[in-house]
Amino acid sequence: MANKAVYPGTFDPITNGHLDLIERASRIFDELIIAVSDNISKHTLFSLDQRLELASHAARKFSNISVISFDGLLVDCARDQNATVIIRGLRAVSDFEYEFQMAGMNQQLSPQLDTLFLAASTQYTFISSSVVREIARLGGSVTDFVPDYVERALLTITGRQALPDSIEI
């Protein structure tokens, strides 16, 4: 049985911090699934299709990574994908309390599913999708926080660049 992990998130947008965790997790697991959440309670800047497109672009250089969308319980998604591990990133101590609680709940719902916490690399501890979105909305540069194709998509969606028919990456 291949060791397979799921890295879930909203990825609105995917950041350099996410990419760092994806690259590191891809070295640990035979297969890594980036699971983009279609959580309608979150008001995302990018549509689900756009977030999938951006995540797929990020994954294209890895032969052991696939990208899917999911709604509903993460444990059901992991089970459907035959994954045994959930990857979660920790940037600060404040992340730990929430993530630890979620890991415990997921363990209750699906005892065979483990959660692996990966500490963010030092240079990414301050990056979050919500901060990146806010900087982009207010006209600031996000060059250091996201890959260039995400920056172009942010410029487009915030109206700071002409809108194409689809996000060009």
VOBA-1610 file (N, C-alpha, C; in pm, whole numbers, padded with zeros to 5 digits, always signed):
BEGIN
Met+00084-00119+00000Met+00000+00000+00000Met+00088+00125+00000Ala+00066+00213-00093Ala+00142+00338-00101Ala+00104+00429+00014Asn+00204+00502+00065Asn+00166+00599+00168Asn+00119+00725+00097Lys-00005+00761+00130Lys-00074+00869+00059Lys-00125+00969+00162Ala-00106+01097+00131Ala-00150+01203+00221Ala-00237+01303+00145Val-00320+01370+00222Val-00405+01477+00170Val-00362+01607+00237Tyr-00339+01709+00155Tyr-00310+01844+00206Tyr-00430+01930+00171Pro-00520+01951+00269Pro-00642+02026+00241Pro-00627+02175+00266Gly-00709+02252+00200Gly-00712+02395+00226Gly-00805+02465+00130Thr-00829+02589+00159Thr-00908+02672+00069Thr-00820+02723-00043Phe-00694+02752-00011Phe-00596+02798-00109Phe-00649+02917-00189Asp-00686+03021-00114Asp-00748+03140-00175Asp-00665+03265-00146Pro-00552+03283-00211Pro-00488+03200-00312Pro-00380+03111-00251Ile-00325+03026-00333Ile-00211+02944-00293Ile-00090+03037-00280Thr-00012+03020-00174Thr+00100+03109-00145Thr+00232+03034-00149Asn+00341+03108-00136Asn+00473+03045-00128Asn+00484+02956-00005Gly+00414+02991+00101Gly+00411+02905+00219Gly+00346+02771+00189His+00234+02774+00119His+00170+02649+00076His+00264+02567-00012Leu+00328+02635-00106Leu+00418+02565-00199Leu+00534+02499-00127Asp+00585+02565-00024Asp+00692+02507+00056Asp+00645+02377+00123Leu+00527+02380+00182Leu+00473+02259+00246Leu+00445+02150+00144Ile+00394+02188+00028Ile+00366+02090-00078Ile+00495+02021-00121Glu+00599+02099-00144Glu+00726+02040-00187Glu+00782+01947-00079Arg+00779+01990+00045Arg+00833+01908+00154Arg+00751+01781+00174Ala+00618+01791+00169Ala+00533+01674+00187Ala+00548+01577+00069Ser+00574+01630-00049Ser+00589+01543-00167Ser+00713+01455-00155Arg+00809+01497-00074Arg+00929+01415-00052Arg+00905+01307+00054Ile+00805+01325+00136Ile+00776+01231+00245Ile+00681+01120+00200Phe+00586+01155+00113Phe+00481+01061+00075Phe+00494+01018-00071Asp+00452+00893-00096Asp+00451+00843-00233Asp+00353+00923-00318Glu+00240+00957-00258Glu+00137+01035-00327Glu+00088+01145-00234Leu+00072+01264-00289Leu+00017+01376-00216Leu-00099+01433-00296Ile-00209+01451-00229Ile-00328+01508-00293Ile-00353+01645-00234Ile-00351+01746-00319Ile-00391+01880-00277Ile-00543+01883-00289Ala-00609+01897-00176Ala-00756+01893-00173Ala-00808+02034-00149Val-00862+02094-00254Val-00912+02231-00249Val-01056+02229-00201Ser-01079+02294-00090Ser-01210+02294-00027Ser-01309+02385-00099Asp-01428+02331-00117Asp-01537+02409-00174Asp-01633+02447-00061Asn-01578+02507+00042Asn-01655+02545+00161Asn-01732+02673+00131Ile-01862+02659+00111Ile-01943+02775+00072Ile-01959+02876+00185Ser-01926+02838+00309Ser-01936+02933+00419Ser-01821+03034+00416Lys-01713+03000+00345Lys-01603+03095+00328Lys-01629+03177+00203His-01612+03305+00215His-01632+03394+00100His-01497+03413+00033Thr-01473+03333-00070Thr-01343+03332-00136Thr-01335+03440-00243Leu-01214+03484-00267Leu-01189+03581-00374Leu-01193+03510-00509Phe-01130+03393-00514Phe-01125+03314-00637Phe-01234+03207-00634Ser-01287+03177-00750Ser-01385+03068-00761Ser-01314+02935-00737Leu-01391+02832-00716Leu-01333+02699-00697Leu-01252+02659-00820Asp-01305+02681-00940Asp-01233+02645-01062Asp-01100+02721-01073Gln-01100+02848-01035Gln-00976+02926-01040Gln-00875+02875-00938Arg-00921+02842-00817Arg-00831+02790-00714Arg-00775+02653-00755Leu-00857+02571-00818Leu-00809+02443-00870Leu-00704+02465-00979Glu-00728+02561-01066Glu-00634+02591-01174Glu-00500+02638-01118Leu-00504+02726-01019Leu-00380+02776-00958Leu-00306+02664-00884Ala-00379+02580-00812Ala-00316+02468-00741Ala-00259+02366-00840Ser-00329+02341-00948Ser-00280+02247-01050Ser-00152+02299-01113His-00146+02429-01134His-00024+02488-01189His+00091+02467-01091Ala+00065+02484-00963Ala+00169+02464-00862Ala+00216+02319-00858Ala+00127+02226-00882Ala+00159+02083-00871Ala+00221+02024-00996Arg+00221+02097-01104Arg+00260+02038-01233Arg+00403+01988-01238Lys+00492+02040-01155Lys+00631+01995-01160Lys+00656+01870-01075Phe+00552+01820-01010Phe+00565+01703-00924Phe+00489+01585-00985Ser+00556+01472-00998Ser+00490+01355-01058Ser+00400+01282-00958Asn+00416+01309-00830Asn+00340+01236-00729Asn+00230+01320-00664Ile+00191+01429-00728Ile+00089+01517-00670Ile-00029+01529-00766Ser-00148+01518-00707Ser-00270+01544-00783Ser-00351+01650-00708Val-00444+01711-00780Val-00527+01817-00723Val-00673+01780-00743Ile-00749+01789-00635Ile-00892+01760-00640Ile-00967+01869-00564Ser-01096+01872-00580Ser-01180+01956-00495Ser-01262+01865-00407Phe-01307+01920-00295Phe-01395+01843-00208Phe-01486+01938-00133Asp-01601+01886-00094Asp-01687+01956+00001Asp-01729+01851+00103Gly-01777+01894+00213Gly-01811+01799+00318Gly-01694+01776+00411Leu-01698+01662+00479Leu-01597+01632+00580Leu-01464+01593+00516Leu-01357+01645+00571Leu-01223+01611+00524Leu-01195+01463+00541Val-01242+01402+00650Val-01217+01259+00671Val-01282+01176+00561Asp-01396+01219+00511Asp-01460+01148+00400Asp-01378+01163+00273Cys-01325+01282+00250Cys-01239+01304+00133Cys-01116+01215+00141Ala-01052+01212+00257Ala-00931+01130+00275Ala-00963+00982+00253Arg-01075+00938+00307Arg-01116+00798+00290Arg-01142+00768+00142Asp-01211+00857+00073Asp-01239+00838-00070Asp-01110+00831-00152Gln-01007+00898-00107Gln-00879+00901-00179Gln-00782+00792-00130Asn-00826+00711-00034Asn-00740+00607+00026Asn-00616+00666+00091Ala-00629+00784+00147Ala-00518+00849+00217Ala-00523+00810+00365Thr-00407+00803+00425Thr-00399+00768+00567Thr-00347+00883+00652Val-00308+00994+00587Val-00250+01107+00659Val-00307+01237+00604Ile-00332+01329+00696Ile-00369+01466+00663Ile-00248+01553+00695Ile-00208+01636+00602Ile-00098+01730+00623Ile-00156+01864+00664Arg-00102+01921+00771Arg-00141+02055+00813Arg-00017+02135+00844Gly-00017+02260+00803Gly+00096+02348+00829Gly+00072+02432+00952Leu+00179+02458+01024Leu+00174+02543+01143Leu+00270+02660+01124Arg+00216+02781+01132Arg+00300+02900+01119Arg+00342+02954+01254Ala+00252+02945+01350Ala+00277+03005+01482Ala+00204+02922+01588Val+00235+02950+01711Val+00171+02880+01822Val+00020+02897+01815Ser-00025+03012+01770Ser-00169+03037+01761Ser-00238+02940+01665Asp-00169+02893+01562Asp-00225+02793+01471Asp-00242+02659+01540Phe-00152+02628+01633Phe-00149+02495+01692Phe-00277+02459+01765Glu-00331+02550+01843Glu-00451+02518+01921Glu-00567+02475+01832Tyr-00594+02551+01728Tyr-00701+02517+01635Tyr-00671+02386+01563Glu-00550+02373+01509Glu-00513+02254+01433Glu-00513+02128+01520Phe-00469+02142+01645Phe-00469+02030+01737Phe-00612+01983+01765Gln-00703+02077+01783Gln-00843+02045+01805Gln-00902+01974+01683Met-00871+02024+01563Met-00922+01962+01441Met-00865+01821+01423Ala-00736+01805+01454Ala-00674+01672+01443Ala-00741+01573+01536Gly-00772+01618+01656Gly-00842+01531+01752Gly-00980+01493+01703Met-01053+01587+01648Met-01186+01559+01595Met-01178+01463+01477Asn-01084+01488+01388Asn-01067+01398+01273Asn-01030+01257+01318Gln-00949+01246+01423Gln-00911+01115+01477Gln-01034+01044+01535Gln-01123+01119+01598Gln-01247+01060+01651Gln-01337+01010+01538Leu-01346+01089+01432Leu-01433+01054+01320Leu-01375+00941+01235Ser-01242+00933+01230Ser-01176+00834+01146Ser-01045+00791+01213Pro-01053+00693+01305Pro-00935+00654+01386Pro-00814+00609+01306Gln-00832+00561+01185Gln-00718+00516+01105Gln-00646+00631+01034Leu-00697+00752+01047Leu-00642+00869+00979Leu-00556+00949+01077Asp-00432+00973+01040Asp-00340+01052+01124Asp-00323+01191+01065Thr-00284+01285+01151Thr-00252+01420+01107Thr-00104+01443+01130Leu-00037+01493+01029Leu+00104+01528+01038Leu+00116+01679+01028Phe+00172+01740+01132Phe+00194+01884+01133Phe+00334+01913+01080Leu+00341+02003+00983Leu+00470+02050+00932Leu+00484+02197+00970Ala+00593+02229+01037Ala+00618+02368+01073Ala+00655+02445+00947Ala+00601+02564+00937Ala+00633+02649+00823Ala+00781+02685+00827Ser+00843+02691+00712Ser+00980+02740+00705Ser+00981+02885+00752Thr+01089+02924+00816Thr+01098+03054+00881Thr+01056+03170+00791Gln+01097+03167+00666Gln+01068+03280+00578Gln+00920+03289+00540Tyr+00839+03187+00576Tyr+00698+03188+00539Tyr+00603+03197+00660Thr+00655+03211+00778Thr+00569+03207+00897Thr+00467+03320+00903Phe+00492+03428+00836Phe+00402+03543+00841Phe+00304+03549+00724Ile+00317+03458+00629Ile+00233+03462+00509Ile+00104+03385+00531Ser-00007+03448+00501Ser-00136+03380+00499Ser-00213+03428+00376Ser-00301+03343+00329Ser-00381+03382+00212Ser-00463+03507+00239Ser-00518+03518+00359Ser-00602+03635+00389Ser-00521+03764+00388Val-00399+03761+00438Val-00314+03880+00435Val-00274+03913+00292Val-00242+03812+00214Val-00206+03833+00073Val-00324+03896-00002Arg-00445+03844+00021Arg-00564+03902-00046Arg-00581+04049-00009Glu-00563+04081+00119Glu-00581+04218+00165Glu-00476+04311+00104Ile-00352+04267+00100Ile-00247+04348+00038Ile-00281+04374-00109Ala-00322+04270-00179Ala-00357+04284-00321Ala-00475+04378-00340Arg-00577+04366-00255Arg-00695+04453-00266Arg-00658+04601-00247Leu-00560+04624-00158Leu-00522+04761-00126Leu-00411+04814-00218Gly-00375+04737-00320Gly-00280+04785-00420Gly-00134+04761-00387Gly-00106+04683-00284Gly+00033+04655-00250Gly+00090+04541-00333Ser+00221+04527-00326Ser+00289+04422-00400Ser+00288+04292-00320Val+00253+04183-00388Val+00254+04050-00326Val+00363+03962-00388Thr+00454+04025-00459Thr+00559+03954-00532Thr+00636+03855-00445Asp+00665+03892-00321Asp+00745+03807-00233Asp+00664+03697-00166Phe+00533+03696-00182Phe+00448+03605-00106Phe+00381+03496-00188Val+00374+03516-00318Val+00307+03420-00407Val+00388+03403-00534Pro+00371+03290-00605Pro+00438+03275-00734Pro+00383+03376-00834Asp+00458+03399-00941Asp+00419+03502-01038Asp+00282+03478-01101Tyr+00246+03353-01129Tyr+00116+03327-01189Tyr+00001+03361-01093Val+00023+03347-00964Val-00079+03386-00865Val-00085+03537-00856Glu+00029+03601-00861Glu+00030+03748-00859Glu-00048+03804-00977Arg-00026+03748-01097Arg-00102+03793-01215Arg-00252+03771-01195Ala-00289+03657-01139Ala-00430+03629-01114Ala-00488+03728-01012Leu-00412+03761-00910Leu-00457+03859-00811Leu-00474+03997-00873Leu-00380+04036-00958Leu-00391+04165-01026Leu-00517+04169-01112Thr-00545+04058-01177Thr-00663+04050-01263Thr-00791+04057-01181Ile-00799+03975-01078Ile-00925+03964-01004Ile-00954+04086-00917Thr-00849+04160-00879Thr-00871+04281-00801Thr-00889+04404-00889Gly-00888+04382-01022Gly-00916+04491-01114Gly-00797+04580-01143Arg-00680+04538-01106Arg-00559+04617-01131Arg-00494+04579-01263Gln-00560+04489-01336Gln-00511+04444-01466Gln-00634+04406-01547Ala-00628+04419-01677Ala-00743+04385-01761Ala-00785+04241-01740Leu-00915+04219-01742Leu-00969+04085-01719Leu-00968+04001-01846Pro-00897+03888-01844Pro-00904+03797-01958Pro-01025+03706-01944Asp-01047+03619-02041Asp-01158+03524-02033Asp-01138+03425-01920Ser-01015+03386-01893Ser-00985+03299-01780Ser-00853+03345-01721Ile-00820+03290-01608Ile-00693+03327-01545Ile-00581+03267-01629Glu-00491+03352-01669Glu-00379+03306-01751Glu-00261+03277-01660Ile-00214+03150-01666Ile-00099+03113-01582Ile+00013+03054-01662
//
